[in-house]
Amino acid sequence: MAEKALALRLADQMLHYWDERGPDAEEVAAELRRLHAVNAELLEALKEIMSWEENDEMTWGPVARAAIAKAEGV
């Protein structure tokens, strides 16, 4: 199984270890989880677009490949 994403680990840790957490802790954790989900959706959409053969040769192909690599930490 893949390691849990850093944003999700940070959200969990913040709620677990923040002793005197106020309403901000839960709000920040929820936002980290939301941003992680949005990022995952965008990455999947970009991969789908790049899977179309003709797109690999378009001028934005290298930019898209670089964005995918950066998002995956490659």
Order of alpha helices (4+ residues) and beta strands (2+ residues): alpha-alpha-alpha
